Amino acid sequence: MSDRMISAVAAGASVRAFACTTRELTEKCRQIHNCSPVMTAAMGRLMSAGVMMGSMMKGEKDRLTLQIAGDGPAGTLTVTADAMGNVKATADECGVVIPAKPNGKLDVSGAIGAGTLTVIRDLGLKEPYNGTVPLQTGEIAEDLTYYYAASEQIPSAVGLGVLMNRDNTVSKAGGFIVQLLPFAPDDVLEHLEENLKKLPSVTEMLSITETPEYLLERVLEGFDIEVTEHSECRYRCDCSRERLERVLVSLGEQELEGLIAEQHGAEINCHFCGSRYAFSEEELRALLQESRKKAR
């Protein structure tokens, strides 16, 4: 079954909601980066949030970046998503191994530590929207719930989860985001709060039925739900040789001359997908000429 995402409204359109299943893209991320179980869980959670938050944008060129910078062994985690269901991820240290929590669950907060969560939306304007909040727990879902309340003043509930198999492959992954719109009546808020209190974990719900529809049925139990959009989501990196050529040209004459004189070429590795791009000395000289033309 392909990874899927749905958008919905409920309670007379006073609530908007998103849910996704992301087992395949989380497993692909694990394979690309050779992630440890705890880092697979951390990156899978952040990617699930990324595909849902990315779907809230509308432009084909709009980009969302989620970045968690912690003082734990994982370092910085970065996820980039677009409005079309594409997402990619990287981290400073993907092989972090730390003890599980006393309850046997993966210690994502221990891998991340204390730090900040930054949300960047590039909508093609002069300056991207940028919001940063301190991490509350390092478990990611709670941190995003806090972000929405503190930075965007949107009452929200975020649930994210990744369940691993005994062979360290991904068994289940996904999540939900539910948000109250400004005109939501008090009884809707109270009903939603009661639902959330008795809600099982995301991975427990996905173990019953691995569909985004089921997640929203449980979160929004007792509400009328109207699904407004269905889409697929996937791990996809948009790196290319042409894009990296533009990056090299943007370095300027001095940097390119240094690469030619010292290394007689360049090799660039994509941090998101591991692709390698080699540029010969002759190719760098051609890019140097292009850089000089642009500087005139």
Backbone hydrogen bonds, N-H to C=O, Kabsch-Sander energy under -0.5 kcal/mol:
donor,donor_aa,acceptor,acceptor_aa,energy
4,R,21,T,-0.7
5,M,231,S,-2.8
6,I,19,A,-2.6
7,S,229,E,-2.0
8,A,17,A,-2.6
9,V,226,E,-2.1
10,A,15,V,-2.2
11,A,224,D,-1.2
14,S,10,A,-1.1
14,S,11,A,-1.0
15,V,10,A,-1.8
16,R,179,Q,-2.4
17,A,8,A,-2.8
18,F,177,I,-2.6
19,A,6,I,-1.9
20,C,175,G,-2.4
21,T,4,R,-2.6
22,T,173,A,-2.5
23,R,173,A,-0.6
26,T,22,T,-2.0
27,E,23,R,-2.3
28,K,24,E,-2.3
29,C,25,L,-2.1
30,R,26,T,-2.2
31,Q,27,E,-2.2
32,I,28,K,-2.6
33,H,29,C,-2.4
34,N,30,R,-1.0
35,C,30,R,-1.5
36,S,94,C,-2.3
40,T,36,S,-2.5
41,A,37,P,-2.2
42,A,38,V,-2.1
43,M,39,M,-2.8
44,G,40,T,-2.4
45,R,41,A,-2.3
46,L,42,A,-2.1
47,M,43,M,-2.3
48,S,44,G,-2.2
49,A,45,R,-2.1
50,G,46,L,-2.1
51,V,47,M,-2.5
52,M,48,S,-1.6
53,M,49,A,-2.9
54,G,50,G,-2.6
55,S,51,V,-1.3
56,M,52,M,-0.5
56,M,53,M,-0.8
57,M,54,G,-1.6
62,D,59,G,-1.2
63,R,122,D,-2.3
64,L,81,A,-3.0
65,T,120,I,-2.8
66,L,79,V,-2.9
67,Q,118,T,-2.5
68,I,77,L,-2.4
69,A,67,Q,-0.6
69,A,116,T,-2.2
70,G,68,I,-0.7
70,G,75,G,-1.7
71,D,114,A,-2.1
72,G,112,I,-2.6
74,A,111,A,-2.6
75,G,72,G,-1.4
77,L,68,I,-2.7
78,T,90,T,-2.8
79,V,66,L,-2.7
80,T,88,K,-2.2
81,A,64,L,-2.7
82,D,86,N,-1.8
83,A,62,D,-0.5
85,G,82,D,-0.8
87,V,234,R,-1.9
88,K,80,T,-2.0
90,T,78,T,-2.2
92,D,74,A,-0.5
92,D,76,T,-1.7
93,E,74,A,-1.5
96,V,93,E,-0.5
101,K,105,K,-3.1
104,G,101,K,-2.5
108,V,106,L,-1.6
111,A,107,D,-1.5
112,I,108,V,-2.0
113,G,109,S,-3.0
116,T,69,A,-2.0
117,L,133,V,-3.0
118,T,67,Q,-2.8
119,V,131,G,-3.0
120,I,65,T,-2.8
121,R,129,Y,-2.5
122,D,63,R,-3.3
122,D,120,I,-0.6
123,L,121,R,-0.8
129,Y,121,R,-2.4
131,G,119,V,-2.4
133,V,117,L,-2.5
135,L,115,G,-2.5
141,A,139,E,-1.6
144,L,140,I,-2.3
145,T,141,A,-2.1
146,Y,142,E,-2.1
147,Y,143,D,-2.2
148,Y,144,L,-2.4
149,A,145,T,-1.6
150,A,146,Y,-3.1
151,S,147,Y,-3.1
152,E,147,Y,-0.9
152,E,148,Y,-0.8
154,I,148,Y,-2.4
157,A,178,V,-2.5
159,G,176,F,-2.5
161,G,174,G,-2.2
163,L,172,K,-3.0
165,N,169,T,-3.3
168,N,165,N,-1.8
171,S,163,L,-2.9
172,K,163,L,-1.7
174,G,161,G,-2.0
175,G,20,C,-2.0
176,F,159,G,-2.6
177,I,18,F,-2.4
178,V,157,A,-2.5
179,Q,16,R,-3.0
180,L,155,P,-2.4
181,L,14,S,-2.7
184,A,181,L,-2.3
188,V,185,P,-0.7
189,L,185,P,-1.5
190,E,186,D,-2.4
191,H,187,D,-2.2
192,L,188,V,-2.4
193,E,189,L,-2.5
194,E,190,E,-1.9
195,N,191,H,-2.1
196,L,192,L,-2.4
197,K,193,E,-1.7
198,K,194,E,-1.3
199,L,196,L,-0.8
205,M,201,S,-2.2
206,L,202,V,-2.5
207,S,203,T,-1.5
208,I,204,E,-0.8
208,I,205,M,-0.9
209,T,205,M,-2.1
211,T,209,T,-2.1
215,L,211,T,-1.2
216,L,212,P,-1.9
217,E,213,E,-2.2
218,R,214,Y,-2.0
219,V,215,L,-2.4
220,L,216,L,-2.9
221,E,218,R,-1.0
223,F,220,L,-2.2
226,E,9,V,-3.0
227,V,225,I,-0.5
228,T,7,S,-2.2
229,E,7,S,-1.5
231,S,5,M,-2.1
233,C,3,D,-1.5
234,R,85,G,-2.6
236,R,87,V,-1.9
236,R,234,R,-0.7
244,L,240,S,-2.0
245,E,241,R,-2.1
246,R,242,E,-1.7
247,V,243,R,-1.7
248,L,244,L,-2.5
249,V,245,E,-2.4
250,S,246,R,-2.0
251,L,247,V,-0.7
251,L,248,L,-1.0
252,G,249,V,-1.3
256,L,252,G,-1.9
257,E,253,E,-2.9
258,G,254,Q,-1.9
259,L,255,E,-2.0
260,I,256,L,-2.2
261,A,257,E,-2.6
262,E,258,G,-2.7
263,Q,259,L,-1.7
264,H,259,L,-1.0
264,H,260,I,-0.6
265,G,259,L,-1.1
266,A,279,F,-2.5
268,I,277,Y,-2.7
270,C,275,S,-2.8
274,G,270,C,-1.9
277,Y,268,I,-2.7
279,F,266,A,-3.5
281,E,264,H,-0.7
284,L,280,S,-2.2
285,R,281,E,-2.2
286,A,282,E,-1.8
287,L,283,E,-2.0
288,L,284,L,-2.3
289,Q,285,R,-2.0
290,E,286,A,-1.7
291,S,287,L,-2.4
292,R,288,L,-2.3
293,K,289,Q,-2.0
294,K,290,E,-2.0
295,A,291,S,-1.5
296,R,292,R,-0.8
296,R,293,K,-0.7
